[in-house]
Amino acid sequence: MTTQADTAAPARDGRHARWAEHRATRRRDLVEHTLRAIRIHGPGVGMDEIAAQAGTSKPVLYRHFGDRNGVYLGVVEAVDARVLAELSAVADRSGHAPDGAPADVTELIRAMVSAYLELVQRDPDIYRFVVTRPLLQATHPGAPGVDAAGTLTGRIGDRLAEILAAHLRRCGRDPAPAVTWGHGIAGFVRAATDQWVSHRPPGTSADTVTAEVIQMLRPALQSPQPDAARLNDAAAKEKS
């Protein structure tokens, strides 16, 4: 026999799910308003400006994010998702060899660097906001806070390492350096981007920085010589 308690539980679960969905949607809306406030007021935007842009109050922001740190991390999460989605789309559009490795690893990395820099060029204040962490500094001046930009750099490094490992294996080379190379390239691009955004020499565009980055990376990426030891091992396995 079905009891009143049996029917009440699904109803409570349904209301809880709808409320959770509503809160998630509201949180996404507030993040979008925060991004608009950053574009209007710059990377040093404060909570008052964010609340005004959202047409709400600071207590409402804190209810959804907990504190300033939560607002910052909400923006970082959204920015990370957009950057990674764009870079994944670039990788998906690139040509691949039958073994799954990139047909032209230099061109693929050039396209990924270009896409990253173009995103920064379109929204430089969003980039500065993520890197400088103004809301965290306002709460805890001088505190190191959370290096959310470093987390994104690490995830990009992981993706590059996968690409480079496939490329090195296809060339008959030892894939072991792929992790060092991938994270090294990601860190190099971040440092170059920080310098570019901070100082922006006249006439320097995303295309300029991309070309300069690839100019340095090209010799290593295009080296056609496989490792002699790996070739010898492969030959020995064929004979045995």
C-alpha positions as CSV (number, residue, x, y, z in Angstrom):
1,M,0.0,0.0,0.0
2,T,1.3,3.5,-0.9
3,T,1.5,5.8,2.1
4,Q,1.5,9.6,2.2
5,A,5.2,9.5,3.0
6,D,5.9,7.5,-0.1
7,T,4.3,10.1,-2.3
8,A,5.8,13.1,-0.5
9,A,9.4,12.0,-1.0
10,P,9.4,12.2,-4.8
11,A,7.6,15.6,-4.6
12,R,10.3,16.9,-2.3
13,D,13.0,15.5,-4.6
14,G,11.4,17.2,-7.6
15,R,11.2,20.5,-5.8
16,H,14.8,20.2,-4.7
17,A,16.0,19.4,-8.3
18,R,14.0,22.4,-9.7
19,W,15.4,24.7,-7.0
20,A,19.0,23.5,-7.7
21,E,18.5,24.1,-11.4
22,H,17.1,27.6,-10.7
23,R,20.1,28.4,-8.5
24,A,22.6,27.1,-11.2
25,T,20.9,29.2,-13.8
26,R,20.9,32.3,-11.6
27,R,24.5,31.8,-10.8
28,R,25.4,31.6,-14.5
29,D,23.4,34.8,-15.1
30,L,25.3,36.5,-12.3
31,V,28.6,35.4,-13.8
32,E,27.6,36.9,-17.2
33,H,26.7,40.2,-15.4
34,T,30.1,40.1,-13.7
35,L,31.9,39.7,-17.0
36,R,29.9,42.7,-18.4
37,A,30.9,44.7,-15.3
38,I,34.5,43.9,-15.9
39,R,34.3,45.0,-19.5
40,I,32.7,48.3,-18.4
41,H,34.7,49.1,-15.3
42,G,38.0,47.3,-16.0
43,P,39.8,44.5,-14.1
44,G,39.6,46.5,-10.8
45,V,35.9,46.2,-10.7
46,G,34.4,46.1,-7.2
47,M,31.4,44.2,-5.8
48,D,29.3,47.4,-5.8
49,E,29.7,47.7,-9.6
50,I,29.0,44.0,-10.2
51,A,25.8,44.2,-8.1
52,A,24.7,47.3,-9.9
53,Q,25.3,45.7,-13.3
54,A,23.3,42.6,-12.2
55,G,20.5,44.8,-10.9
56,T,20.8,43.2,-7.5
57,S,22.5,43.7,-4.1
58,K,25.8,42.4,-2.7
59,P,24.0,40.1,-0.2
60,V,22.4,38.4,-3.2
61,L,25.8,37.9,-4.8
62,Y,27.2,36.5,-1.5
63,R,24.2,34.2,-1.2
64,H,25.1,32.6,-4.5
65,F,28.9,32.7,-4.3
66,G,29.6,32.8,-0.6
67,D,32.2,35.6,-0.7
68,R,34.4,37.6,-3.1
69,N,36.5,34.6,-3.7
70,G,33.5,32.7,-4.9
71,V,32.6,35.5,-7.4
72,Y,36.2,35.4,-8.7
73,L,36.2,31.6,-9.0
74,G,32.8,31.7,-10.8
75,V,34.3,34.0,-13.4
76,V,37.4,31.9,-13.7
77,E,35.4,28.7,-14.2
78,A,33.4,30.4,-17.0
79,V,36.6,31.8,-18.7
80,D,38.4,28.4,-18.4
81,A,35.4,26.6,-20.0
82,R,35.4,29.1,-23.0
83,V,39.2,28.9,-23.5
84,L,39.3,25.1,-23.4
85,A,36.3,24.8,-25.6
86,E,37.9,27.1,-28.2
87,L,41.2,25.2,-28.1
88,S,39.5,21.9,-28.4
89,A,37.5,23.1,-31.4
90,V,40.8,24.2,-33.0
91,A,42.3,20.8,-32.4
92,D,39.2,19.0,-33.8
93,R,39.4,21.1,-37.0
94,S,43.0,20.3,-37.6
95,G,44.1,17.5,-40.0
96,H,45.1,14.1,-38.5
97,A,47.2,11.3,-39.8
98,P,45.7,7.8,-39.9
99,D,47.3,7.0,-36.6
100,G,45.5,9.9,-34.9
101,A,48.6,12.1,-34.6
102,P,48.3,15.7,-35.9
103,A,49.3,15.9,-39.6
104,D,51.2,19.1,-39.0
105,V,51.9,19.6,-35.3
106,T,53.5,23.0,-35.9
107,E,50.4,24.3,-37.6
108,L,48.1,22.9,-35.0
109,I,50.1,24.5,-32.1
110,R,50.2,27.8,-34.1
111,A,46.4,27.7,-34.5
112,M,45.9,27.0,-30.8
113,V,48.3,29.8,-29.7
114,S,46.6,32.1,-32.2
115,A,43.1,31.2,-30.8
116,Y,44.2,31.8,-27.2
117,L,45.8,35.2,-28.0
118,E,42.8,36.3,-30.1
119,L,40.5,35.5,-27.1
120,V,42.8,37.7,-24.9
121,Q,42.9,40.4,-27.6
122,R,39.0,40.5,-27.7
123,D,38.7,40.6,-23.9
124,P,41.9,42.0,-22.3
125,D,40.2,43.2,-19.2
126,I,38.8,39.8,-18.5
127,Y,42.3,38.3,-18.8
128,R,43.7,41.0,-16.4
129,F,40.9,40.3,-14.0
130,V,41.7,36.6,-13.9
131,V,45.4,37.1,-13.6
132,T,45.5,39.9,-11.0
133,R,42.7,38.6,-8.8
134,P,41.5,42.0,-7.6
135,L,38.6,40.7,-5.5
136,L,40.9,38.4,-3.6
137,Q,43.4,41.2,-3.0
138,A,40.6,43.4,-1.7
139,T,39.7,40.8,0.9
140,H,43.3,39.7,1.8
141,P,45.8,42.4,0.6
142,G,49.1,40.8,-0.3
143,A,47.8,37.2,0.0
144,P,48.8,34.9,-2.7
145,G,45.3,33.6,-3.2
146,V,44.4,31.0,-5.8
147,D,46.4,30.9,-9.0
148,A,43.4,30.0,-11.1
149,A,45.2,31.2,-14.2
150,G,47.9,28.7,-13.4
151,T,45.3,25.9,-13.2
152,L,44.1,26.8,-16.8
153,T,47.8,26.9,-17.9
154,G,48.3,23.4,-16.5
155,R,45.2,22.0,-18.3
156,I,46.4,23.5,-21.6
157,G,49.8,22.0,-20.9
158,D,48.2,18.5,-20.4
159,R,46.4,18.9,-23.8
160,L,49.6,20.0,-25.5
161,A,51.5,17.1,-24.0
162,E,49.0,14.6,-25.5
163,I,49.4,16.2,-28.9
164,L,53.2,16.3,-28.7
165,A,53.4,12.7,-27.5
166,A,51.4,11.5,-30.5
167,H,53.6,13.6,-32.8
168,L,56.9,12.2,-31.4
169,R,55.7,8.6,-31.6
170,R,54.7,9.1,-35.2
171,C,58.2,10.5,-36.0
172,G,59.8,7.5,-34.3
173,R,61.1,9.7,-31.5
174,D,60.9,9.1,-27.7
175,P,57.7,10.7,-26.4
176,A,59.0,11.2,-22.9
177,P,59.8,14.9,-23.4
178,A,56.2,15.6,-24.4
179,V,55.0,16.5,-20.8
180,T,57.9,18.9,-20.3
181,W,57.5,20.4,-23.8
182,G,53.7,20.7,-23.4
183,H,53.8,22.4,-20.1
184,G,56.8,24.5,-21.1
185,I,55.0,25.8,-24.2
186,A,51.9,26.6,-22.1
187,G,53.9,28.5,-19.6
188,F,55.9,30.3,-22.3
189,V,52.7,31.4,-24.0
190,R,51.2,32.6,-20.7
191,A,54.4,34.6,-19.9
192,A,54.4,36.1,-23.4
193,T,50.7,36.9,-23.1
194,D,51.2,38.6,-19.7
195,Q,54.0,40.7,-21.2
196,W,52.0,41.6,-24.3
197,V,48.8,42.5,-22.3
198,S,50.8,44.6,-19.8
199,H,52.9,46.6,-22.1
200,R,51.4,46.1,-25.6
201,P,54.2,47.5,-27.8
202,P,52.9,49.6,-30.7
203,G,51.9,47.6,-33.7
204,T,52.0,44.3,-31.8
205,S,48.9,42.2,-32.4
206,A,47.9,38.6,-31.5
207,D,49.2,37.6,-35.0
208,T,52.6,39.2,-34.2
209,V,52.9,37.4,-30.9
210,T,51.8,34.1,-32.4
211,A,54.4,34.4,-35.2
212,E,57.2,35.1,-32.7
213,V,56.2,32.2,-30.5
214,I,56.2,29.7,-33.4
215,Q,59.4,31.1,-34.7
216,M,61.1,29.9,-31.5
217,L,59.2,26.5,-31.4
218,R,59.4,25.5,-35.0
219,P,62.9,24.0,-35.0
220,A,62.1,21.6,-32.3
221,L,58.7,20.7,-33.6
222,Q,59.8,20.1,-37.2
223,S,62.9,18.1,-36.5
224,P,62.5,15.1,-38.7
225,Q,65.3,13.0,-37.2
226,P,64.0,10.0,-35.2
227,D,66.0,8.7,-32.3
228,A,68.6,6.2,-33.4
229,A,68.1,4.0,-30.4
230,R,64.4,3.7,-31.1
231,L,65.0,2.8,-34.7
232,N,67.5,0.1,-33.7
233,D,65.0,-1.3,-31.2
234,A,62.3,-1.4,-33.8
235,A,64.6,-3.1,-36.3
236,A,65.7,-5.7,-33.7
237,K,62.0,-6.5,-33.0
238,E,61.3,-7.0,-36.7
239,K,64.2,-9.5,-37.0
240,S,63.2,-11.5,-33.9
